């Protein structure tokens, strides 16, 4: 059985319900100013996966993550989302593929105003929309935060949760994490990641995370992609790649991985 879903007045996406593949990378290369940043990437990401992207500094992790929502485009090769070229409708893509950055993006104004920047509504707020906003805050553990509270007065952990709630209001299928806990203490980092994992299970999200915290990712990701000098040198579960010495081959000795960026 196949379904057709239309987003706005834009490109129509079609896919078979039997096909769980969200992203497909085919011989993808990224060159910047004549330098090879990523080379020969061939892999797919399936619906519902939690995938960690690990590598030493300069391995190309952040560049790869940006490709999943067309913030960066390949120099050659092909990337598809649900079987369609990833840049065929960037606006729809970015509604479906949300991103949480290392430093949460918090704008001047109230919690409500920050959430409305999600892009689905204008400044006319009905009671129904307030209920939806409150539901999103509840999902990320901010149910006691007043909508009129000044967003920049929130703590670092609360701001990260607010950014997550804003992303959820677009009902994404995929959540990209770009070092989202690196500025938080270990307790808060685990709380945020616990929240992400609960949301992944409840909403059937696909999560792709770049993180320097190798040990933290082991608690959540069932699959890890290891990058070295722009190439994938390992793709599988942590235990298998530990035995294959892929981390060491990427310059990430076990007692050093936690400090890698």
Backbone as CSV, one residue per row, in Angstrom:
resi,resn,N_x,N_y,N_z,CA_x,CA_y,CA_z,C_x,C_y,C_z
1,UNK,0.844,-1.197,0.000,0.000,0.000,0.000,0.875,1.240,0.000
2,UNK,0.505,2.250,-0.783,1.241,3.502,-0.831,0.357,4.640,-0.390
3,UNK,0.974,5.629,0.233,0.249,6.798,0.689,0.846,8.030,0.040
4,UNK,0.019,9.049,-0.185,0.475,10.322,-0.719,0.151,11.400,0.289
5,UNK,1.153,12.160,0.661,0.953,13.219,1.640,1.426,14.525,1.027
6,UNK,0.602,15.565,1.120,0.948,16.867,0.570,1.214,17.836,1.701
7,UNK,2.312,18.569,1.622,2.652,19.583,2.602,2.470,20.951,1.938
8,UNK,1.601,21.786,2.481,1.340,23.114,1.934,0.921,22.981,0.468
9,UNK,1.413,23.907,-0.372,1.166,23.869,-1.808,2.445,23.493,-2.528
10,UNK,3.229,22.620,-1.877,4.577,22.358,-2.371,4.668,20.981,-2.995
11,UNK,5.830,20.386,-2.895,6.058,19.072,-3.469,5.245,18.030,-2.725
12,UNK,4.736,17.049,-3.439,4.010,15.942,-2.820,4.982,14.788,-2.618
13,UNK,5.032,14.288,-1.377,5.895,13.162,-1.059,5.082,11.871,-1.123
14,UNK,5.655,10.847,-1.718,4.998,9.546,-1.762,5.960,8.494,-1.237
15,UNK,5.402,7.501,-0.588,6.238,6.382,-0.147,5.367,5.182,0.176
16,UNK,5.996,4.047,0.182,5.312,2.819,0.563,5.406,2.640,2.059
17,UNK,4.306,2.264,2.673,4.306,2.060,4.124,5.208,0.900,4.521
18,UNK,5.490,0.001,3.546,6.364,-1.123,3.867,7.832,-0.709,3.907
19,UNK,8.158,0.456,3.343,9.539,0.925,3.280,9.806,1.850,4.459
20,UNK,10.686,1.455,5.349,10.947,2.240,6.554,12.128,3.181,6.383
21,UNK,12.746,3.234,5.197,13.910,4.079,4.980,13.500,5.549,4.897
22,UNK,14.127,6.389,5.752,13.879,7.822,5.690,14.923,8.513,4.819
23,UNK,16.197,8.303,5.149,17.296,8.952,4.420,18.122,7.909,3.685
24,UNK,18.540,8.264,2.483,19.466,7.429,1.730,20.587,8.317,1.193
25,UNK,21.815,7.982,1.565,23.003,8.680,1.054,23.669,7.761,0.030
26,UNK,23.927,8.305,-1.166,24.530,7.528,-2.238,25.787,8.236,-2.743
27,UNK,26.943,7.708,-2.371,28.250,8.224,-2.810,28.342,9.745,-2.622
28,UNK,27.985,10.197,-1.432,27.929,11.631,-1.152,29.322,12.164,-0.831
29,UNK,29.637,13.295,-1.444,30.901,13.983,-1.183,30.622,15.454,-0.930
30,UNK,31.364,16.039,0.009,31.269,17.467,0.288,32.663,18.068,0.212
31,UNK,32.826,19.043,-0.683,34.089,19.761,-0.834,33.881,21.220,-0.439
32,UNK,34.809,21.760,0.308,34.771,23.167,0.689,36.130,23.780,0.381
33,UNK,36.140,24.765,-0.518,37.371,25.454,-0.918,38.449,24.457,-1.331
34,UNK,38.025,23.474,-2.127,38.960,22.496,-2.663,39.368,21.389,-1.709
35,UNK,38.821,21.409,-0.497,39.170,20.385,0.495,38.024,19.394,0.634
36,UNK,38.374,18.098,0.680,37.376,17.049,0.870,36.972,16.999,2.349
37,UNK,35.726,17.395,2.644,35.217,17.351,4.021,34.560,16.005,4.298
38,UNK,33.780,15.520,3.330,33.129,14.209,3.419,33.332,13.487,2.097
39,UNK,33.547,12.163,2.172,33.859,11.417,0.955,33.171,10.066,0.946
40,UNK,32.550,9.743,-0.192,32.039,8.393,-0.434,31.066,7.877,0.597
41,UNK,30.137,8.713,1.051,29.196,8.281,2.085,28.056,7.491,1.461
42,UNK,27.911,6.243,1.885,26.832,5.362,1.429,26.192,4.711,2.647
43,UNK,24.988,5.147,2.996,24.282,4.556,4.119,22.829,5.010,4.091
44,UNK,22.010,4.371,4.903,20.611,4.774,5.032,20.269,4.887,6.507
45,UNK,19.217,5.649,6.784,18.681,5.792,8.139,17.216,5.377,8.091
46,UNK,16.824,4.481,8.968,15.452,3.988,8.991,14.604,4.694,10.045
47,UNK,13.319,4.660,9.830,12.367,5.273,10.749,12.510,4.676,12.147
48,UNK,12.542,5.550,13.163,12.574,5.118,14.557,13.948,4.844,15.115
49,UNK,14.994,4.953,14.291,16.347,4.692,14.784,16.850,5.839,15.664
50,UNK,17.762,5.497,16.566,18.551,6.485,17.304,19.999,6.225,16.911
51,UNK,20.556,7.143,16.126,21.898,6.963,15.564,22.821,8.039,16.115
52,UNK,23.962,7.629,16.666,24.983,8.570,17.115,26.066,8.682,16.046
53,UNK,26.531,9.909,15.810,27.641,10.152,14.885,28.842,10.584,15.717
54,UNK,29.896,9.781,15.682,31.067,9.971,16.535,32.296,10.154,15.654
55,UNK,33.235,10.983,16.111,34.492,11.156,15.397,35.354,12.180,16.098
56,UNK,36.623,12.186,15.768,37.539,13.161,16.347,37.249,14.541,15.771
57,UNK,37.883,15.561,16.339,37.718,16.920,15.841,38.125,16.996,14.372
58,UNK,37.263,17.627,13.544,37.554,17.755,12.133,37.171,16.564,11.287
59,UNK,36.504,15.570,11.878,36.150,14.364,11.126,35.005,14.602,10.148
60,UNK,34.232,15.676,10.343,33.126,15.973,9.441,31.749,15.723,10.032
61,UNK,31.661,15.534,11.353,30.394,15.189,12.002,29.324,16.267,11.804
62,UNK,29.678,17.501,12.127,28.689,18.578,12.023,28.294,18.834,10.574
63,UNK,29.236,18.704,9.667,28.922,18.866,8.247,27.927,17.808,7.792
64,UNK,28.112,16.582,8.260,27.185,15.513,7.922,25.797,15.808,8.491
65,UNK,25.739,16.231,9.748,24.438,16.487,10.377,23.662,17.555,9.615
66,UNK,24.369,18.589,9.140,23.713,19.684,8.427,23.102,19.222,7.103
67,UNK,23.591,18.116,6.567,23.048,17.619,5.308,21.663,17.016,5.470
68,UNK,21.334,16.565,6.677,20.040,15.908,6.878,18.860,16.869,6.762
69,UNK,19.090,18.176,6.943,17.983,19.112,6.691,18.384,20.213,5.718
70,UNK,19.323,19.865,4.830,19.717,20.718,3.706,20.319,22.046,4.134
71,UNK,20.941,22.083,5.300,21.741,23.251,5.671,23.081,23.225,4.947
72,UNK,23.444,22.049,4.448,24.624,21.897,3.575,24.229,20.945,2.454
73,UNK,24.726,21.214,1.253,24.394,20.391,0.084,25.637,19.667,-0.416
74,UNK,25.483,18.431,-0.870,26.651,17.675,-1.331,27.239,18.254,-2.606
75,UNK,28.549,18.123,-2.738,29.218,18.525,-3.980,28.950,17.513,-5.077
76,UNK,28.772,16.260,-4.686,28.406,15.205,-5.630,27.702,14.103,-4.859
77,UNK,27.060,13.190,-5.599,26.278,12.152,-4.966,24.833,12.589,-4.778
78,UNK,24.057,11.755,-4.120,22.622,12.007,-3.960,22.175,11.689,-2.538
79,UNK,21.307,12.557,-2.001,20.661,12.321,-0.710,19.157,12.382,-0.942
80,UNK,18.435,11.378,-0.443,16.981,11.394,-0.552,16.347,11.302,0.831
81,UNK,15.165,11.884,0.944,14.326,11.779,2.141,12.984,11.225,1.698
82,UNK,12.637,10.060,2.226,11.421,9.372,1.803,11.396,9.121,0.295
83,UNK,12.579,8.904,-0.284,12.665,8.568,-1.691,12.729,9.750,-2.637
84,UNK,12.601,10.975,-2.099,12.661,12.179,-2.919,13.954,12.928,-2.649
85,UNK,14.485,13.603,-3.674,15.691,14.399,-3.472,15.495,15.350,-2.302
86,UNK,16.485,15.419,-1.450,16.330,16.098,-0.170,16.089,17.595,-0.315
87,UNK,16.539,18.172,-1.429,16.352,19.605,-1.621,15.175,19.933,-2.535
88,UNK,14.276,18.950,-2.762,13.134,19.194,-3.644,12.094,20.106,-3.010
89,UNK,12.034,20.127,-1.693,11.137,21.053,-0.984,11.731,21.292,0.396
90,UNK,12.633,22.249,0.482,13.399,22.476,1.712,12.494,22.926,2.856
91,UNK,11.482,23.733,2.581,10.597,24.209,3.636,9.878,23.045,4.313
92,UNK,9.341,22.135,3.525,8.670,20.963,4.088,9.662,20.052,4.798
93,UNK,10.841,19.908,4.205,11.882,19.082,4.827,12.176,19.572,6.231
94,UNK,12.353,20.870,6.395,12.769,21.402,7.694,11.639,21.389,8.718
95,UNK,10.393,21.307,8.259,9.316,21.078,9.221,9.361,19.650,9.726
96,UNK,9.764,18.733,8.856,9.792,17.319,9.213,11.092,16.890,9.876
97,UNK,12.143,17.685,9.700,13.457,17.355,10.265,13.893,18.525,11.142
98,UNK,13.572,18.435,12.444,13.928,19.496,13.383,15.349,19.331,13.887
99,UNK,15.916,20.421,14.396,17.297,20.375,14.889,17.398,21.093,16.221
100,UNK,18.150,20.499,17.134,18.429,21.076,18.445,19.926,21.332,18.516
101,UNK,20.294,22.620,18.684,21.693,23.006,18.626,22.374,22.925,19.990
102,UNK,23.706,23.009,19.951,24.513,22.990,21.175,24.092,24.104,22.121
103,UNK,23.970,25.318,21.591,23.479,26.445,22.372,22.054,26.728,21.939
104,UNK,21.078,26.537,22.833,19.674,26.690,22.428,19.389,28.084,21.886
105,UNK,18.619,28.131,20.815,18.238,29.406,20.215,17.029,29.942,20.972
106,UNK,17.247,30.997,21.742,16.178,31.617,22.531,16.098,33.083,22.137
107,UNK,14.918,33.524,21.750,14.724,34.882,21.263,14.236,35.796,22.390
108,UNK,14.412,37.088,22.189,13.883,38.071,23.115,12.358,37.925,23.153
109,UNK,11.781,37.935,24.362,10.331,37.822,24.486,9.935,36.724,25.438
110,UNK,8.651,36.429,25.458,8.091,35.465,26.399,8.261,34.040,25.897
111,UNK,7.940,33.099,26.782,7.935,31.690,26.400,6.961,31.464,25.258
112,UNK,5.760,32.045,25.347,4.769,31.897,24.282,5.310,32.426,22.950
113,UNK,5.890,33.615,22.971,6.410,34.212,21.738,7.529,33.364,21.132
114,UNK,8.363,32.788,21.971,9.420,31.917,21.470,8.848,30.676,20.800
115,UNK,7.791,30.128,21.371,7.199,28.932,20.798,6.451,29.230,19.497
116,UNK,5.879,30.406,19.385,5.146,30.749,18.172,6.062,30.903,16.975
117,UNK,7.353,31.101,17.221,8.316,31.198,16.119,8.466,29.848,15.420
118,UNK,7.833,28.804,15.993,7.839,27.502,15.317,7.346,27.613,13.888
119,UNK,6.546,28.635,13.574,6.243,28.902,12.180,4.880,28.473,11.685
120,UNK,4.081,27.818,12.524,2.783,27.360,12.033,1.686,28.396,12.246
121,UNK,1.925,29.397,13.105,0.868,30.328,13.450,1.357,31.769,13.357
122,UNK,0.409,32.700,13.334,0.771,34.100,13.475,0.569,34.485,14.939
123,UNK,0.557,35.791,15.225,0.499,36.229,16.614,-0.904,36.171,17.207
124,UNK,-1.919,35.809,16.428,-3.269,35.660,16.962,-3.383,34.311,17.641
125,UNK,-3.549,34.328,18.948,-3.509,33.092,19.727,-4.900,32.784,20.269
126,UNK,-5.400,31.631,19.953,-6.669,31.199,20.517,-6.397,30.322,21.730
127,UNK,-7.432,30.051,22.498,-7.284,29.186,23.667,-6.828,27.792,23.258
128,UNK,-7.304,27.338,22.104,-6.906,26.020,21.608,-5.401,25.961,21.381
129,UNK,-4.840,27.019,20.797,-3.400,27.037,20.553,-2.627,27.063,21.862
130,UNK,-3.129,27.788,22.843,-2.477,27.768,24.154,-2.465,26.353,24.722
131,UNK,-3.538,25.614,24.535,-3.569,24.234,25.014,-2.504,23.395,24.305
132,UNK,-2.337,23.606,23.014,-1.327,22.857,22.275,0.081,23.242,22.727
133,UNK,0.286,24.519,22.960,1.582,24.980,23.455,1.886,24.372,24.819
134,UNK,0.898,24.377,25.698,1.092,23.812,27.037,1.367,22.311,26.964
135,UNK,0.735,21.638,26.015,0.989,20.203,25.843,2.435,19.956,25.437
136,UNK,2.973,20.817,24.547,4.371,20.669,24.139,5.313,20.918,25.314
137,UNK,5.001,21.929,26.134,5.827,22.195,27.318,5.775,21.027,28.288
138,UNK,4.601,20.425,28.418,4.456,19.264,29.292,5.318,18.111,28.787
139,UNK,5.380,17.926,27.474,6.172,16.841,26.895,7.646,16.955,27.248
140,UNK,8.135,18.175,27.418,9.562,18.364,27.690,9.835,18.703,29.158
141,UNK,8.828,18.542,30.012,9.027,18.737,31.440,9.022,20.173,31.902
142,UNK,8.303,21.064,31.156,8.231,22.479,31.531,6.795,22.897,31.837
143,UNK,5.998,22.010,32.365,4.585,22.292,32.568,4.354,23.418,33.571
144,UNK,5.313,23.659,34.468,5.127,24.698,35.483,5.634,26.077,35.042
145,UNK,6.130,26.180,33.823,6.616,27.461,33.305,5.446,28.269,32.756
146,UNK,5.316,29.527,33.196,4.257,30.399,32.691,4.564,30.832,31.256
147,UNK,3.519,30.889,30.415,3.712,31.310,29.032,4.190,32.753,28.934
148,UNK,3.918,33.545,29.967,4.332,34.955,29.961,5.730,35.157,30.541
149,UNK,6.354,34.078,30.982,7.699,34.167,31.558,8.690,34.577,30.482
150,UNK,9.657,35.446,30.827,10.658,35.890,29.857,11.603,34.722,29.560
151,UNK,11.710,34.365,28.302,12.432,33.150,27.916,13.903,33.196,28.288
152,UNK,14.519,34.369,28.196,15.951,34.451,28.478,16.262,34.462,29.967
153,UNK,15.229,34.463,30.793,15.428,34.326,32.234,15.435,32.873,32.680
154,UNK,15.161,31.953,31.763,15.180,30.529,32.084,16.616,30.047,32.255
155,UNK,16.784,28.975,33.005,18.109,28.369,33.155,18.546,27.731,31.837
156,UNK,19.836,27.343,31.765,20.348,26.727,30.546,19.590,25.463,30.175
157,UNK,19.311,24.631,31.171,18.569,23.401,30.911,17.142,23.687,30.475
158,UNK,16.508,24.697,31.082,15.143,25.063,30.706,15.095,25.640,29.300
159,UNK,16.122,26.421,28.934,16.163,26.970,27.582,16.308,25.859,26.539
160,UNK,17.102,24.841,26.857,17.243,23.731,25.928,15.922,22.976,25.782
161,UNK,15.190,22.821,26.886,13.880,22.169,26.823,12.888,23.022,26.031
162,UNK,12.977,24.346,26.196,12.103,25.248,25.446,12.369,25.110,23.949
163,UNK,13.641,25.053,23.569,13.987,24.874,22.156,13.464,23.542,21.632
164,UNK,13.506,22.508,22.472,12.977,21.205,22.080,11.461,21.273,21.893
165,UNK,10.775,21.958,22.818,9.321,22.107,22.690,8.955,22.835,21.404
166,UNK,9.709,23.876,21.063,9.450,24.634,19.839,9.589,23.728,18.615
167,UNK,10.590,22.868,18.622,10.775,21.929,17.518,9.604,20.955,17.433
168,UNK,9.132,20.478,18.587,8.048,19.497,18.601,6.743,20.066,18.074
169,UNK,6.547,21.382,18.184,5.303,21.987,17.715,5.120,21.850,16.201
170,UNK,6.193,21.587,15.480,6.084,21.336,14.041,5.848,19.862,13.738
171,UNK,5.718,19.046,14.789,5.454,17.608,14.641,6.458,16.943,13.700
172,UNK,7.751,17.045,14.009,8.767,16.480,13.108,8.773,14.959,13.129
173,UNK,9.275,14.382,12.052,9.523,12.939,12.015,10.928,12.617,12.492
174,UNK,11.831,13.599,12.351,13.251,13.396,12.653,13.728,14.521,13.561
175,UNK,14.555,14.170,14.542,15.168,15.158,15.426,16.679,15.032,15.317
176,UNK,17.323,16.121,14.890,18.781,16.179,14.821,19.308,16.839,16.079
177,UNK,20.327,16.258,16.678,20.924,16.795,17.902,22.374,17.161,17.623
178,UNK,22.691,18.449,17.713,24.050,18.924,17.460,24.693,19.300,18.788
179,UNK,25.318,18.320,19.439,25.955,18.525,20.744,25.004,19.235,21.719
180,UNK,23.772,18.750,21.902,22.773,19.515,22.653,23.018,19.574,24.152
181,UNK,23.908,18.736,24.669,24.114,18.698,26.121,25.525,19.117,26.526
182,UNK,26.343,19.580,25.593,27.746,19.840,25.898,27.935,20.981,26.894
183,UNK,26.973,21.905,26.955,27.099,23.030,27.885,26.384,22.779,29.211
184,UNK,25.847,21.564,29.397,25.105,21.235,30.608,25.933,20.326,31.504
185,UNK,25.642,20.364,32.809,26.337,19.445,33.708,25.818,18.027,33.461
186,UNK,26.563,17.006,33.916,26.196,15.620,33.592,24.776,15.243,33.990
187,UNK,24.295,15.723,35.123,22.935,15.383,35.567,21.893,15.957,34.603
188,UNK,22.050,17.240,34.248,21.108,17.866,33.324,21.208,17.241,31.930
189,UNK,22.426,16.902,31.523,22.622,16.279,30.218,21.847,14.969,30.134
190,UNK,21.926,14.178,31.190,21.203,12.898,31.187,19.698,13.134,31.217
191,UNK,19.242,14.139,31.948,17.807,14.432,32.003,17.278,14.820,30.624
192,UNK,18.037,15.659,29.902,17.619,16.063,28.562,17.574,14.851,27.637
193,UNK,18.599,14.008,27.695,18.634,12.850,26.820,17.570,11.823,27.201
194,UNK,17.275,11.685,28.486,16.168,10.816,28.899,14.859,11.318,28.282
195,UNK,14.691,12.654,28.305,13.491,13.256,27.725,13.410,12.972,26.229
196,UNK,14.533,13.119,25.534,14.570,12.846,24.099,14.211,11.394,23.816
197,UNK,14.750,10.479,24.603,14.470,9.052,24.389,13.003,8.738,24.640
198,UNK,12.414,9.335,25.677,10.989,9.134,25.930,10.148,9.643,24.766
199,UNK,10.520,10.811,24.228,9.797,11.369,23.093,9.972,10.513,21.844
200,UNK,11.178,9.993,21.657,11.426,9.132,20.493,10.486,7.931,20.520
201,UNK,10.349,7.317,21.691,9.496,6.147,21.804,8.018,6.512,21.687
202,UNK,7.615,7.610,22.332,6.202,7.990,22.342,5.730,8.482,20.985
203,UNK,6.588,9.218,20.263,6.200,9.844,19.005,6.775,9.126,17.785
204,UNK,7.490,8.025,18.018,8.139,7.268,16.941,9.078,8.163,16.130
205,UNK,9.848,8.997,16.840,10.810,9.880,16.198,12.051,9.107,15.764
206,UNK,12.697,9.614,14.748,14.042,9.171,14.385,15.009,10.221,14.922
207,UNK,16.042,9.787,15.650,16.985,10.710,16.274,18.384,10.453,15.718
208,UNK,19.028,11.534,15.276,20.410,11.467,14.788,21.207,12.474,15.605
209,UNK,22.197,12.013,16.350,22.891,12.859,17.318,24.389,12.891,17.075
210,UNK,24.925,14.111,16.966,26.368,14.324,17.021,26.702,14.694,18.463
211,UNK,27.648,13.992,19.054,27.997,14.279,20.445,29.459,13.957,20.706
212,UNK,30.088,14.794,21.551,31.447,14.493,21.988,31.418,13.498,23.143
213,UNK,30.233,13.325,23.757,30.124,12.483,24.953,29.799,11.049,24.557
214,UNK,30.858,10.304,24.301,30.740,8.924,23.856,29.995,8.068,24.878
215,UNK,30.303,8.232,26.136,29.686,7.405,27.170,28.199,7.695,27.298
216,UNK,27.809,8.956,27.176,26.394,9.310,27.250,25.624,8.691,26.086
217,UNK,26.181,8.755,24.885,25.489,8.221,23.721,25.274,6.719,23.810
218,UNK,26.171,6.027,24.492,26.030,4.580,24.638,24.747,4.203,25.374
219,UNK,24.220,5.116,26.181,22.998,4.829,26.935,21.763,4.856,26.044
220,UNK,21.847,5.497,24.882,20.649,5.742,24.090,20.731,5.212,22.658
221,UNK,21.838,5.418,21.992,21.942,5.061,20.568,22.162,3.563,20.402
222,UNK,21.361,2.959,19.558,21.551,1.545,19.237,22.511,1.369,18.059
223,UNK,22.799,2.481,17.385,23.680,2.430,16.222,24.622,3.618,16.269
224,UNK,25.862,3.415,15.868,26.836,4.494,15.840,27.540,4.498,14.488
225,UNK,27.681,5.686,13.910,28.457,5.887,12.696,29.738,6.600,13.100
226,UNK,30.893,6.001,12.785,32.186,6.580,13.151,32.820,7.202,11.912
227,UNK,33.141,8.485,12.021,33.782,9.210,10.930,35.264,9.429,11.234
228,UNK,36.070,9.344,10.199,37.492,9.673,10.305,37.920,10.312,8.999
229,UNK,38.388,11.550,9.076,38.838,12.296,7.900,37.783,12.288,6.794
230,UNK,36.524,12.461,7.204,35.442,12.583,6.248,34.898,11.287,5.683
231,UNK,35.414,10.158,6.148,34.960,8.860,5.657,34.349,8.051,6.797
232,UNK,33.380,7.207,6.463,32.803,6.298,7.450,33.719,5.092,7.585
233,UNK,34.233,4.872,8.793,35.094,3.712,9.017,34.426,2.696,9.938
234,UNK,33.233,3.007,10.404,32.487,2.068,11.224,31.022,2.432,11.247
235,UNK,30.151,1.434,11.152,28.704,1.660,11.181,28.062,0.411,11.763
236,UNK,27.588,0.507,12.992,26.995,-0.648,13.643,26.688,-0.332,15.097
237,UNK,26.592,-1.356,15.924,26.352,-1.124,17.346,27.681,-0.907,18.066
238,UNK,27.611,-0.266,19.229,28.824,0.073,19.969,29.662,-1.160,20.285
239,UNK,29.024,-2.239,20.716,29.763,-3.424,21.143,30.578,-4.009,19.990
240,UNK,29.945,-4.120,18.823,30.652,-4.682,17.663,31.814,-3.797,17.245
241,UNK,31.594,-2.482,17.245,32.654,-1.572,16.816,33.767,-1.472,17.856
242,UNK,33.434,-1.680,19.131,34.486,-1.774,20.150,35.439,-2.922,19.820
243,UNK,34.865,-4.068,19.462,35.678,-5.249,19.187,36.489,-5.108,17.899
244,UNK,35.981,-4.295,16.966,36.696,-4.125,15.691,37.773,-3.051,15.765
245,UNK,37.878,-2.396,16.920,38.873,-1.332,17.136,38.626,-0.105,16.247
246,UNK,37.374,0.083,15.810,37.066,1.213,14.935,37.275,2.548,15.640
247,UNK,36.986,2.589,16.956,37.175,3.838,17.685,38.647,4.226,17.720
248,UNK,39.494,3.226,17.986,40.926,3.497,17.997,41.412,3.917,16.610
249,UNK,40.880,3.277,15.554,41.268,3.630,14.192,40.881,5.069,13.858
250,UNK,39.828,5.572,14.509,39.390,6.955,14.289,40.130,7.939,15.188
251,UNK,41.095,7.426,15.946,41.848,8.288,16.858,41.131,8.556,18.148
252,UNK,40.201,7.670,18.518,39.415,7.842,19.737,39.688,6.675,20.677
253,UNK,40.765,6.775,21.416,41.051,5.748,22.407,39.983,5.789,23.484
254,UNK,39.693,4.647,24.086,38.555,4.554,25.000,38.617,5.562,26.128
255,UNK,39.820,5.861,26.629,39.913,6.788,27.735,39.995,8.237,27.257
256,UNK,39.924,8.444,25.931,40.000,9.788,25.376,38.719,10.221,24.668
257,UNK,37.845,9.255,24.379,36.654,9.549,23.581,35.801,10.632,24.212
258,UNK,35.723,10.612,25.539,34.842,11.573,26.224,35.278,13.010,26.019
259,UNK,36.539,13.221,25.614,37.027,14.582,25.399,37.058,14.972,23.919
260,UNK,36.617,14.039,23.037,36.660,14.329,21.607,35.581,15.336,21.235
261,UNK,35.845,16.127,20.213,34.852,17.112,19.752,34.622,16.948,18.268
